[in-house]
Amino acid sequence: MAETAANPAAPLTQVRALLTETLNLGARGDALDASSALLGALPELDSMAVATVLTALEERFGIRIDDDDVSAETFETLGDLAAMVARKTA
């Protein structure tokens, strides 16, 4: 994705929007920044929601997320999740 490479903030903004939409966070999603905790901090982000978010990320970014790419650390913060997307789209 050319816009991601040109704008390092793009994955963060796009992943925040995807999470807000997928988890129905509304205005709470707008307050998320790179250091915002995800797993354990957002009640909406349960195991089923993680699977839904991963599928949505694959579809939106045209990437493939392997089991090895997914860990608690991947979902620790919004910045961590966006960094994984950035690596996959590079």
Biopython code that builds the backbone (N, CA, C, O; Angstrom):
import numpy as np
from Bio.PDB.StructureBuilder import StructureBuilder

atoms = [
    (1, "MET", "N", (0.852, -1.175, 0.000)),
    (1, "MET", "CA", (0.000, 0.000, 0.000)),
    (1, "MET", "C", (0.896, 1.237, 0.000)),
    (1, "MET", "O", (1.555, 1.512, 1.003)),
    (2, "ALA", "N", (0.935, 1.965, -1.070)),
    (2, "ALA", "CA", (1.851, 3.082, -1.239)),
    (2, "ALA", "C", (1.626, 4.170, -0.199)),
    (2, "ALA", "O", (2.595, 4.751, 0.292)),
    (3, "GLU", "N", (0.380, 4.463, 0.149)),
    (3, "GLU", "CA", (0.142, 5.539, 1.101)),
    (3, "GLU", "C", (0.671, 5.179, 2.483)),
    (3, "GLU", "O", (1.042, 6.071, 3.246)),
    (4, "THR", "N", (0.714, 3.913, 2.819)),
    (4, "THR", "CA", (1.257, 3.491, 4.098)),
    (4, "THR", "C", (2.758, 3.733, 4.152)),
    (4, "THR", "O", (3.270, 4.218, 5.161)),
    (5, "ALA", "N", (3.462, 3.404, 3.090)),
    (5, "ALA", "CA", (4.900, 3.610, 3.051)),
    (5, "ALA", "C", (5.242, 5.094, 3.072)),
    (5, "ALA", "O", (6.229, 5.493, 3.690)),
    (6, "ALA", "N", (4.444, 5.904, 2.410)),
    (6, "ALA", "CA", (4.709, 7.333, 2.338)),
    (6, "ALA", "C", (4.360, 8.034, 3.645)),
    (6, "ALA", "O", (4.955, 9.061, 3.971)),
    (7, "ASN", "N", (3.415, 7.499, 4.388)),
    (7, "ASN", "CA", (2.943, 8.137, 5.613)),
    (7, "ASN", "C", (2.939, 7.119, 6.739)),
    (7, "ASN", "O", (2.001, 6.329, 6.850)),
    (8, "PRO", "N", (3.985, 7.121, 7.589)),
    (8, "PRO", "CA", (4.060, 6.129, 8.653)),
    (8, "PRO", "C", (2.894, 6.197, 9.634)),
    (8, "PRO", "O", (2.596, 5.203, 10.296)),
    (9, "ALA", "N", (2.229, 7.343, 9.743)),
    (9, "ALA", "CA", (1.088, 7.470, 10.647)),
    (9, "ALA", "C", (-0.169, 6.833, 10.063)),
    (9, "ALA", "O", (-1.141, 6.600, 10.782)),
    (10, "ALA", "N", (-0.151, 6.553, 8.759)),
    (10, "ALA", "CA", (-1.338, 6.010, 8.098)),
    (10, "ALA", "C", (-1.825, 4.706, 8.724)),
    (10, "ALA", "O", (-3.025, 4.575, 8.965)),
    (11, "PRO", "N", (-0.944, 3.726, 9.002)),
    (11, "PRO", "CA", (-1.460, 2.495, 9.607)),
    (11, "PRO", "C", (-2.139, 2.750, 10.951)),
    (11, "PRO", "O", (-3.175, 2.151, 11.239)),
    (12, "LEU", "N", (-1.577, 3.620, 11.768)),
    (12, "LEU", "CA", (-2.167, 3.911, 13.069)),
    (12, "LEU", "C", (-3.571, 4.485, 12.907)),
    (12, "LEU", "O", (-4.515, 4.039, 13.559)),
    (13, "THR", "N", (-3.696, 5.467, 12.039)),
    (13, "THR", "CA", (-4.993, 6.099, 11.798)),
    (13, "THR", "C", (-5.992, 5.101, 11.231)),
    (13, "THR", "O", (-7.150, 5.063, 11.647)),
    (14, "GLN", "N", (-5.543, 4.304, 10.291)),
    (14, "GLN", "CA", (-6.442, 3.338, 9.645)),
    (14, "GLN", "C", (-6.824, 2.195, 10.584)),
    (14, "GLN", "O", (-7.969, 1.743, 10.576)),
    (15, "VAL", "N", (-5.878, 1.730, 11.386)),
    (15, "VAL", "CA", (-6.175, 0.655, 12.330)),
    (15, "VAL", "C", (-7.113, 1.170, 13.421)),
    (15, "VAL", "O", (-8.021, 0.454, 13.844)),
    (16, "ARG", "N", (-6.900, 2.407, 13.878)),
    (16, "ARG", "CA", (-7.817, 3.001, 14.867)),
    (16, "ARG", "C", (-9.233, 3.062, 14.296)),
    (16, "ARG", "O", (-10.193, 2.708, 14.981)),
    (17, "ALA", "N", (-9.366, 3.501, 13.064)),
    (17, "ALA", "CA", (-10.690, 3.581, 12.434)),
    (17, "ALA", "C", (-11.314, 2.200, 12.306)),
    (17, "ALA", "O", (-12.510, 2.031, 12.546)),
    (18, "LEU", "N", (-10.508, 1.209, 11.930)),
    (18, "LEU", "CA", (-11.019, -0.151, 11.793)),
    (18, "LEU", "C", (-11.486, -0.692, 13.142)),
    (18, "LEU", "O", (-12.562, -1.284, 13.228)),
    (19, "LEU", "N", (-10.694, -0.498, 14.192)),
    (19, "LEU", "CA", (-11.098, -0.957, 15.521)),
    (19, "LEU", "C", (-12.367, -0.262, 15.984)),
    (19, "LEU", "O", (-13.272, -0.899, 16.523)),
    (20, "THR", "N", (-12.430, 1.038, 15.774)),
    (20, "THR", "CA", (-13.602, 1.807, 16.188)),
    (20, "THR", "C", (-14.856, 1.282, 15.503)),
    (20, "THR", "O", (-15.903, 1.126, 16.132)),
    (21, "GLU", "N", (-14.738, 1.015, 14.226)),
    (21, "GLU", "CA", (-15.869, 0.505, 13.446)),
    (21, "GLU", "C", (-16.211, -0.939, 13.824)),
    (21, "GLU", "O", (-17.374, -1.258, 14.074)),
    (22, "THR", "N", (-15.212, -1.799, 13.865)),
    (22, "THR", "CA", (-15.430, -3.226, 14.108)),
    (22, "THR", "C", (-15.956, -3.495, 15.512)),
    (22, "THR", "O", (-16.812, -4.358, 15.706)),
    (23, "LEU", "N", (-15.441, -2.752, 16.491)),
    (23, "LEU", "CA", (-15.846, -2.969, 17.877)),
    (23, "LEU", "C", (-16.962, -2.035, 18.328)),
    (23, "LEU", "O", (-17.385, -2.066, 19.483)),
    (24, "ASN", "N", (-17.432, -1.208, 17.405)),
    (24, "ASN", "CA", (-18.497, -0.237, 17.731)),
    (24, "ASN", "C", (-18.128, 0.624, 18.940)),
    (24, "ASN", "O", (-18.902, 0.747, 19.890)),
    (25, "LEU", "N", (-16.930, 1.216, 18.887)),
    (25, "LEU", "CA", (-16.439, 2.005, 20.009)),
    (25, "LEU", "C", (-16.980, 3.429, 20.021)),
    (25, "LEU", "O", (-16.936, 4.094, 21.056)),
    (26, "GLY", "N", (-17.484, 3.902, 18.902)),
    (26, "GLY", "CA", (-17.990, 5.269, 18.842)),
    (26, "GLY", "C", (-16.913, 6.276, 19.188)),
    (26, "GLY", "O", (-15.777, 6.163, 18.727)),
    (27, "ALA", "N", (-17.268, 7.262, 20.001)),
    (27, "ALA", "CA", (-16.347, 8.348, 20.350)),
    (27, "ALA", "C", (-15.145, 7.843, 21.145)),
    (27, "ALA", "O", (-14.088, 8.473, 21.121)),
    (28, "ARG", "N", (-15.288, 6.717, 21.851)),
    (28, "ARG", "CA", (-14.141, 6.176, 22.596)),
    (28, "ARG", "C", (-13.004, 5.809, 21.654)),
    (28, "ARG", "O", (-11.835, 5.894, 22.029)),
    (29, "GLY", "N", (-13.336, 5.404, 20.444)),
    (29, "GLY", "CA", (-12.306, 5.056, 19.477)),
    (29, "GLY", "C", (-11.471, 6.250, 19.069)),
    (29, "GLY", "O", (-10.276, 6.115, 18.805)),
    (30, "ASP", "N", (-12.089, 7.420, 19.014)),
    (30, "ASP", "CA", (-11.361, 8.632, 18.643)),
    (30, "ASP", "C", (-10.270, 8.980, 19.648)),
    (30, "ASP", "O", (-9.295, 9.646, 19.300)),
    (31, "ALA", "N", (-10.428, 8.533, 20.891)),
    (31, "ALA", "CA", (-9.465, 8.852, 21.943)),
    (31, "ALA", "C", (-8.268, 7.900, 21.948)),
    (31, "ALA", "O", (-7.301, 8.136, 22.673)),
    (32, "LEU", "N", (-8.315, 6.835, 21.158)),
    (32, "LEU", "CA", (-7.208, 5.874, 21.130)),
    (32, "LEU", "C", (-5.987, 6.485, 20.448)),
    (32, "LEU", "O", (-6.097, 7.109, 19.393)),
    (33, "ASP", "N", (-4.823, 6.294, 21.069)),
    (33, "ASP", "CA", (-3.574, 6.700, 20.434)),
    (33, "ASP", "C", (-2.617, 5.511, 20.449)),
    (33, "ASP", "O", (-2.995, 4.422, 20.882)),
    (34, "ALA", "N", (-1.411, 5.699, 19.992)),
    (34, "ALA", "CA", (-0.462, 4.589, 19.847)),
    (34, "ALA", "C", (-0.214, 3.859, 21.159)),
    (34, "ALA", "O", (0.044, 2.655, 21.151)),
    (35, "SER", "N", (-0.285, 4.557, 22.279)),
    (35, "SER", "CA", (0.007, 3.924, 23.567)),
    (35, "SER", "C", (-1.234, 3.357, 24.251)),
    (35, "SER", "O", (-1.135, 2.812, 25.351)),
    (36, "SER", "N", (-2.392, 3.476, 23.624)),
    (36, "SER", "CA", (-3.627, 2.976, 24.226)),
    (36, "SER", "C", (-3.603, 1.455, 24.319)),
    (36, "SER", "O", (-3.365, 0.758, 23.333)),
    (37, "ALA", "N", (-3.855, 0.962, 25.526)),
    (37, "ALA", "CA", (-3.916, -0.482, 25.749)),
    (37, "ALA", "C", (-5.163, -1.036, 25.067)),
    (37, "ALA", "O", (-6.213, -0.393, 25.045)),
    (38, "LEU", "N", (-5.032, -2.233, 24.513)),
    (38, "LEU", "CA", (-6.161, -2.877, 23.829)),
    (38, "LEU", "C", (-6.619, -4.112, 24.593)),
    (38, "LEU", "O", (-7.651, -4.080, 25.263)),
    (39, "LEU", "N", (-5.863, -5.190, 24.497)),
    (39, "LEU", "CA", (-6.253, -6.459, 25.099)),
    (39, "LEU", "C", (-6.301, -6.305, 26.616)),
    (39, "LEU", "O", (-5.311, -5.940, 27.251)),
    (40, "GLY", "N", (-7.457, -6.586, 27.177)),
    (40, "GLY", "CA", (-7.648, -6.440, 28.608)),
    (40, "GLY", "C", (-8.157, -5.072, 29.010)),
    (40, "GLY", "O", (-8.687, -4.913, 30.110)),
    (41, "ALA", "N", (-8.010, -4.085, 28.148)),
    (41, "ALA", "CA", (-8.461, -2.731, 28.458)),
    (41, "ALA", "C", (-9.773, -2.393, 27.773)),
    (41, "ALA", "O", (-10.550, -1.584, 28.282)),
    (42, "LEU", "N", (-10.025, -2.999, 26.630)),
    (42, "LEU", "CA", (-11.285, -2.787, 25.909)),
    (42, "LEU", "C", (-12.158, -4.021, 26.105)),
    (42, "LEU", "O", (-11.846, -5.086, 25.573)),
    (43, "PRO", "N", (-13.244, -3.895, 26.860)),
    (43, "PRO", "CA", (-14.106, -5.061, 27.088)),
    (43, "PRO", "C", (-14.643, -5.658, 25.795)),
    (43, "PRO", "O", (-14.937, -6.852, 25.736)),
    (44, "GLU", "N", (-14.770, -4.844, 24.773)),
    (44, "GLU", "CA", (-15.283, -5.319, 23.486)),
    (44, "GLU", "C", (-14.304, -6.251, 22.777)),
    (44, "GLU", "O", (-14.698, -7.019, 21.900)),
    (45, "LEU", "N", (-13.032, -6.182, 23.159)),
    (45, "LEU", "CA", (-11.998, -6.954, 22.470)),
    (45, "LEU", "C", (-11.801, -8.308, 23.170)),
    (45, "LEU", "O", (-10.808, -8.537, 23.860)),
    (46, "ASP", "N", (-12.783, -9.191, 22.966)),
    (46, "ASP", "CA", (-12.670, -10.548, 23.495)),
    (46, "ASP", "C", (-12.109, -11.454, 22.400)),
    (46, "ASP", "O", (-11.756, -10.976, 21.322)),
    (47, "SER", "N", (-12.026, -12.748, 22.666)),
    (47, "SER", "CA", (-11.401, -13.654, 21.700)),
    (47, "SER", "C", (-12.136, -13.679, 20.359)),
    (47, "SER", "O", (-11.498, -13.763, 19.310)),
    (48, "MET", "N", (-13.441, -13.610, 20.382)),
    (48, "MET", "CA", (-14.203, -13.581, 19.121)),
    (48, "MET", "C", (-13.934, -12.275, 18.368)),
    (48, "MET", "O", (-13.815, -12.274, 17.143)),
    (49, "ALA", "N", (-13.842, -11.183, 19.095)),
    (49, "ALA", "CA", (-13.581, -9.892, 18.456)),
    (49, "ALA", "C", (-12.180, -9.850, 17.861)),
    (49, "ALA", "O", (-11.975, -9.233, 16.815)),
    (50, "VAL", "N", (-11.210, -10.497, 18.511)),
    (50, "VAL", "CA", (-9.849, -10.549, 17.960)),
    (50, "VAL", "C", (-9.890, -11.200, 16.584)),
    (50, "VAL", "O", (-9.283, -10.698, 15.638)),
    (51, "ALA", "N", (-10.604, -12.312, 16.471)),
    (51, "ALA", "CA", (-10.718, -13.001, 15.177)),
    (51, "ALA", "C", (-11.380, -12.103, 14.141)),
    (51, "ALA", "O", (-10.957, -12.071, 12.985)),
    (52, "THR", "N", (-12.406, -11.381, 14.543)),
    (52, "THR", "CA", (-13.106, -10.470, 13.634)),
    (52, "THR", "C", (-12.183, -9.337, 13.188)),
    (52, "THR", "O", (-12.163, -8.971, 12.013)),
    (53, "VAL", "N", (-11.422, -8.788, 14.130)),
    (53, "VAL", "CA", (-10.489, -7.700, 13.811)),
    (53, "VAL", "C", (-9.412, -8.197, 12.854)),
    (53, "VAL", "O", (-9.071, -7.501, 11.898)),
    (54, "LEU", "N", (-8.876, -9.380, 13.093)),
    (54, "LEU", "CA", (-7.849, -9.928, 12.202)),
    (54, "LEU", "C", (-8.376, -10.095, 10.788)),
    (54, "LEU", "O", (-7.687, -9.755, 9.826)),
    (55, "THR", "N", (-9.579, -10.610, 10.650)),
    (55, "THR", "CA", (-10.194, -10.769, 9.329)),
    (55, "THR", "C", (-10.400, -9.409, 8.669)),
    (55, "THR", "O", (-10.135, -9.245, 7.478)),
    (56, "ALA", "N", (-10.866, -8.447, 9.436)),
    (56, "ALA", "CA", (-11.089, -7.097, 8.895)),
    (56, "ALA", "C", (-9.769, -6.466, 8.454)),
    (56, "ALA", "O", (-9.719, -5.797, 7.422)),
    (57, "LEU", "N", (-8.697, -6.673, 9.228)),
    (57, "LEU", "CA", (-7.384, -6.139, 8.846)),
    (57, "LEU", "C", (-6.913, -6.767, 7.537)),
    (57, "LEU", "O", (-6.407, -6.073, 6.656)),
    (58, "GLU", "N", (-7.081, -8.079, 7.415)),
    (58, "GLU", "CA", (-6.678, -8.756, 6.178)),
    (58, "GLU", "C", (-7.435, -8.201, 4.982)),
    (58, "GLU", "O", (-6.847, -7.947, 3.930)),
    (59, "GLU", "N", (-8.723, -8.016, 5.142)),
    (59, "GLU", "CA", (-9.542, -7.501, 4.030)),
    (59, "GLU", "C", (-9.218, -6.059, 3.701)),
    (59, "GLU", "O", (-9.066, -5.710, 2.531)),
    (60, "ARG", "N", (-9.109, -5.217, 4.715)),
    (60, "ARG", "CA", (-8.886, -3.787, 4.467)),
    (60, "ARG", "C", (-7.506, -3.511, 3.895)),
    (60, "ARG", "O", (-7.365, -2.659, 3.017)),
    (61, "PHE", "N", (-6.481, -4.217, 4.375)),
    (61, "PHE", "CA", (-5.112, -3.930, 3.960)),
    (61, "PHE", "C", (-4.590, -4.888, 2.902)),
    (61, "PHE", "O", (-3.481, -4.703, 2.401)),
    (62, "GLY", "N", (-5.365, -5.905, 2.552)),
    (62, "GLY", "CA", (-4.918, -6.861, 1.542)),
    (62, "GLY", "C", (-3.698, -7.647, 1.995)),
    (62, "GLY", "O", (-2.790, -7.911, 1.207)),
    (63, "ILE", "N", (-3.684, -8.019, 3.266)),
    (63, "ILE", "CA", (-2.561, -8.753, 3.825)),
    (63, "ILE", "C", (-3.021, -10.125, 4.307)),
    (63, "ILE", "O", (-4.216, -10.407, 4.399)),
    (64, "ARG", "N", (-2.045, -10.959, 4.609)),
    (64, "ARG", "CA", (-2.342, -12.252, 5.227)),
    (64, "ARG", "C", (-1.673, -12.265, 6.595)),
    (64, "ARG", "O", (-0.470, -12.037, 6.715)),
    (65, "ILE", "N", (-2.463, -12.532, 7.612)),
    (65, "ILE", "CA", (-1.947, -12.585, 8.973)),
    (65, "ILE", "C", (-1.879, -14.044, 9.383)),
    (65, "ILE", "O", (-2.901, -14.723, 9.487)),
    (66, "ASP", "N", (-0.663, -14.518, 9.616)),
    (66, "ASP", "CA", (-0.443, -15.901, 10.007)),
    (66, "ASP", "C", (-0.574, -16.042, 11.523)),
    (66, "ASP", "O", (-0.505, -15.055, 12.256)),
    (67, "ASP", "N", (-0.761, -17.263, 11.976)),
    (67, "ASP", "CA", (-0.859, -17.525, 13.413)),
    (67, "ASP", "C", (0.370, -17.007, 14.157)),
    (67, "ASP", "O", (0.262, -16.528, 15.286)),
    (68, "ASP", "N", (1.534, -17.104, 13.525)),
    (68, "ASP", "CA", (2.772, -16.640, 14.155)),
    (68, "ASP", "C", (2.798, -15.123, 14.354)),
    (68, "ASP", "O", (3.568, -14.617, 15.170)),
    (69, "ASP", "N", (1.964, -14.405, 13.613)),
    (69, "ASP", "CA", (1.919, -12.949, 13.722)),
    (69, "ASP", "C", (1.078, -12.484, 14.900)),
    (69, "ASP", "O", (1.129, -11.315, 15.283)),
    (70, "VAL", "N", (0.305, -13.398, 15.474)),
    (70, "VAL", "CA", (-0.672, -13.025, 16.494)),
    (70, "VAL", "C", (-0.213, -13.503, 17.866)),
    (70, "VAL", "O", (0.036, -14.688, 18.090)),
    (71, "SER", "N", (-0.113, -12.541, 18.772)),
    (71, "SER", "CA", (0.234, -12.845, 20.159)),
    (71, "SER", "C", (-0.401, -11.776, 21.036)),
    (71, "SER", "O", (-0.981, -10.810, 20.540)),
    (72, "ALA", "N", (-0.284, -11.961, 22.330)),
    (72, "ALA", "CA", (-0.794, -10.939, 23.250)),
    (72, "ALA", "C", (-0.079, -9.611, 23.009)),
    (72, "ALA", "O", (-0.674, -8.542, 23.143)),
    (73, "GLU", "N", (1.210, -9.692, 22.651)),
    (73, "GLU", "CA", (1.976, -8.474, 22.398)),
    (73, "GLU", "C", (1.452, -7.720, 21.179)),
    (73, "GLU", "O", (1.489, -6.490, 21.147)),
    (74, "THR", "N", (0.965, -8.451, 20.179)),
    (74, "THR", "CA", (0.415, -7.812, 18.980)),
    (74, "THR", "C", (-0.755, -6.910, 19.341)),
    (74, "THR", "O", (-0.939, -5.849, 18.745)),
    (75, "PHE", "N", (-1.546, -7.338, 20.321)),
    (75, "PHE", "CA", (-2.739, -6.601, 20.728)),
    (75, "PHE", "C", (-2.547, -5.845, 22.036)),
    (75, "PHE", "O", (-3.523, -5.438, 22.666)),
    (76, "GLU", "N", (-1.284, -5.652, 22.452)),
    (76, "GLU", "CA", (-1.037, -4.938, 23.707)),
    (76, "GLU", "C", (-1.475, -3.478, 23.608)),
    (76, "GLU", "O", (-2.186, -2.979, 24.480)),
    (77, "THR", "N", (-1.046, -2.794, 22.539)),
    (77, "THR", "CA", (-1.431, -1.394, 22.326)),
    (77, "THR", "C", (-1.852, -1.192, 20.875)),
    (77, "THR", "O", (-1.587, -2.028, 20.010)),
    (78, "LEU", "N", (-2.506, -0.076, 20.631)),
    (78, "LEU", "CA", (-2.869, 0.273, 19.260)),
    (78, "LEU", "C", (-1.611, 0.408, 18.408)),
    (78, "LEU", "O", (-1.603, 0.005, 17.245)),
    (79, "GLY", "N", (-0.556, 0.969, 18.975)),
    (79, "GLY", "CA", (0.701, 1.118, 18.245)),
    (79, "GLY", "C", (1.300, -0.225, 17.849)),
    (79, "GLY", "O", (1.845, -0.365, 16.754)),
    (80, "ASP", "N", (1.202, -1.216, 18.737)),
    (80, "ASP", "CA", (1.720, -2.549, 18.420)),
    (80, "ASP", "C", (0.941, -3.177, 17.272)),
    (80, "ASP", "O", (1.527, -3.778, 16.372)),
    (81, "LEU", "N", (-0.367, -3.039, 17.307)),
    (81, "LEU", "CA", (-1.202, -3.606, 16.237)),
    (81, "LEU", "C", (-0.924, -2.893, 14.917)),
    (81, "LEU", "O", (-0.816, -3.538, 13.874)),
    (82, "ALA", "N", (-0.810, -1.571, 14.958)),
    (82, "ALA", "CA", (-0.497, -0.810, 13.745)),
    (82, "ALA", "C", (0.883, -1.155, 13.214)),
    (82, "ALA", "O", (1.079, -1.184, 11.999)),
    (83, "ALA", "N", (1.846, -1.418, 14.092)),
    (83, "ALA", "CA", (3.192, -1.790, 13.660)),
    (83, "ALA", "C", (3.171, -3.134, 12.916)),
    (83, "ALA", "O", (3.878, -3.308, 11.923)),
    (84, "MET", "N", (2.367, -4.069, 13.398)),
    (84, "MET", "CA", (2.248, -5.354, 12.711)),
    (84, "MET", "C", (1.666, -5.146, 11.305)),
    (84, "MET", "O", (2.131, -5.751, 10.338)),
    (85, "VAL", "N", (0.660, -4.298, 11.206)),
    (85, "VAL", "CA", (0.059, -4.006, 9.894)),
    (85, "VAL", "C", (1.100, -3.342, 8.994)),
    (85, "VAL", "O", (1.215, -3.685, 7.817)),
    (86, "ALA", "N", (1.851, -2.402, 9.539)),
    (86, "ALA", "CA", (2.882, -1.711, 8.747)),
    (86, "ALA", "C", (3.915, -2.705, 8.219)),
    (86, "ALA", "O", (4.334, -2.611, 7.065)),
    (87, "ARG", "N", (4.326, -3.656, 9.059)),
    (87, "ARG", "CA", (5.288, -4.677, 8.605)),
    (87, "ARG", "C", (4.705, -5.515, 7.482)),
    (87, "ARG", "O", (5.400, -5.840, 6.518)),
    (88, "LYS", "N", (3.442, -5.862, 7.602)),
    (88, "LYS", "CA", (2.798, -6.712, 6.606)),
    (88, "LYS", "C", (2.566, -5.985, 5.288)),
    (88, "LYS", "O", (2.533, -6.618, 4.232)),
    (89, "THR", "N", (2.406, -4.674, 5.333)),
    (89, "THR", "CA", (2.131, -3.920, 4.115)),
    (89, "THR", "C", (3.390, -3.360, 3.468)),
    (89, "THR", "O", (3.340, -2.801, 2.373)),
    (90, "ALA", "N", (4.531, -3.517, 4.162)),
    (90, "ALA", "CA", (5.801, -2.962, 3.627)),
    (90, "ALA", "C", (6.264, -3.731, 2.411)),
    (90, "ALA", "O", (7.303, -3.409, 1.835)),
]
sb = StructureBuilder()
sb.init_structure("model")
sb.init_model(0)
sb.init_chain("A")
sb.init_seg("    ")
for serial, (resi, resn, name, xyz) in enumerate(atoms, 1):
    if name == "N":
        sb.init_residue(resn, " ", resi, " ")
    sb.init_atom(name, np.array(xyz, "f"), 0.0, 1.0, " ", f" {name:<3s}", serial, name[0])
structure = sb.get_structure()
